[in-house]
Each structure stands twice: as C-alpha cells, then as structure tokens.
Amino acid sequence: QVQLVESGGGLVQPGGSLRLSCAASQNIFSFNAVGWYRQAPGKERELVAQITSGSSTTYADSVKGRFTISRDGAKNMAYLQMNSLKPEDTAVYYCNLFLDSWRSYWGQGTQVTVSS
C-alpha cells in the first residue's frame, strides 16, 4: 500500500510563502503523475498542480506564476512551493500519486491558512 505524508502547512500572512512537502513510501517515478490538490470549506477538491512522469507540468489558472511543483526521485519526495499567497489559497492541501483510474493514492492533507 502506498503511503503519502504531507507537511509544511501552517498560518501565513498574505504575500508570504510556504513550501509543502510530500513523502512517499514508494518510488514516485513509478507513477504516471504526482499532483497537489486542495479543498476549501464548502468547495470541491481541485487540482492545483501536477507533474507527469515525462516532466510536463499543469497548474490551475489561479496559481500560475505563484506556485511551483517539483519532485526529488532520490528522496521519493514531491514539493509545492507557494509564493505570493492570497487568502483564497486557504485550504487543506493533498498530495496525490496517480498510476491509473484504479490506482490513485492520497495523503492525509495539510492545512494552509492565509490570513493577516
């Protein structure tokens, strides 16, 4: 069973930065994609950023130019660097490893709160 553990969330002021980390129990390069999703209260979970095994990246329009997804295969880690944070970025952030429609794995989530 694949295990994912996110960390790095917290409370930050608008305009600040955070880096989220995701530790995987298996080789992340064996998966087709690594993604970060978020879910705000009363809203559906949404894709924030994704990087494929071929290193193609996708970002939600709302975070383009502010967030950067990366990974370190040697450490089985994925990261989400978040800059210029806004109150609307407040949500629980989840790491996802995607292999196919039947094999998609999630972490427990880490809370990010952007507030003054």
DASUL-V659315 format. One record per residue. N is the residue number from 1. RES is the residue in one letter. PHI is phi in degrees with one decimal (999 if undefined). PSI is psi in whole degrees, -180 to 180 (999 if undefined). Layout:
N_RES_PHI_PSI + N_RES_PHI_PSI
//
This chain:
1_Q_999_132 + 2_V_-78.2_133 + 3_Q_-118.3_137 + 4_L_-126.8_137 + 5_V_-130.2_117 + 6_E_-91.0_153 + 7_S_-154.9_168 + 8_G_104.3_-5 + 9_G_-72.3_173 + 10_G_161.6_-166 + 11_L_-100.2_130 + 12_V_-140.8_150 + 13_Q_-78.2_154 + 14_P_-54.0_137 + 15_G_91.0_-10 + 16_G_-82.0_-176 + 17_S_-132.0_153 + 18_L_-144.5_152 + 19_R_-121.8_119 + 20_L_-90.2_144 + 21_S_-122.2_149 + 22_C_-133.9_116 + 23_A_-98.7_125 + 24_A_-106.3_149 + 25_S_-86.1_-7 + 26_Q_-133.1_167 + 27_N_-61.0_114 + 28_I_-67.0_-21 + 29_F_-76.5_-8 + 30_S_-82.7_-3 + 31_F_-104.6_154 + 32_N_-73.6_-27 + 33_A_-158.1_151 + 34_V_-118.5_132 + 35_G_-137.0_159 + 36_W_-117.6_130 + 37_Y_-121.8_164 + 38_R_-143.1_155 + 39_Q_-139.2_118 + 40_A_-92.8_157 + 41_P_-55.2_130 + 42_G_77.7_5 + 43_K_-121.0_162 + 44_E_-79.3_156 + 45_R_-66.3_137 + 46_E_-131.4_151 + 47_L_-72.9_132 + 48_V_-100.9_-50 + 49_A_-158.4_150 + 50_Q_-146.8_144 + 51_I_-129.5_131 + 52_T_-90.0_173 + 53_S_-63.3_-24 + 54_G_-89.4_8 + 55_S_73.8_16 + 56_S_-78.1_138 + 57_T_-115.9_149 + 58_T_-133.8_137 + 59_Y_-130.0_146 + 60_A_-64.1_145 + 61_D_-56.8_-34 + 62_S_-70.4_-15 + 63_V_-118.3_-3 + 64_K_-57.1_134 + 65_G_84.6_-10 + 66_R_-116.4_-34 + 67_F_-110.1_148 + 68_T_-136.8_127 + 69_I_-97.1_142 + 70_S_-150.6_172 + 71_R_-150.4_157 + 72_D_-131.0_103 + 73_G_-65.3_-33 + 74_A_-65.5_-29 + 75_K_-104.7_-4 + 76_N_55.0_47 + 77_M_-122.8_149 + 78_A_-126.6_152 + 79_Y_-135.0_155 + 80_L_-134.1_107 + 81_Q_-86.3_123 + 82_M_-119.8_117 + 83_N_-116.1_164 + 84_S_49.2_49 + 85_L_-65.7_146 + 86_K_-120.8_157 + 87_P_-55.6_-32 + 88_E_-72.3_-6 + 89_D_-83.1_-6 + 90_T_-61.8_124 + 91_A_-178.2_172 + 92_V_-89.4_128 + 93_Y_-103.7_132 + 94_Y_-120.1_140 + 95_C_-92.3_144 + 96_N_-136.7_135 + 97_L_-111.7_124 + 98_F_-115.6_125 + 99_L_-107.5_-52 + 100_D_-159.2_-175 + 101_S_-61.4_-25 + 102_W_-97.1_-13 + 103_R_-131.2_92 + 104_S_-138.2_127 + 105_Y_-119.5_144 + 106_W_-125.6_149 + 107_G_-87.3_-177 + 108_Q_-86.1_-12 + 109_G_95.5_154 + 110_T_-136.9_135 + 111_Q_-81.3_132 + 112_V_-119.7_124 + 113_T_-124.0_123 + 114_V_-111.0_111 + 115_S_-159.2_148 + 116_S_-93.5_999
//
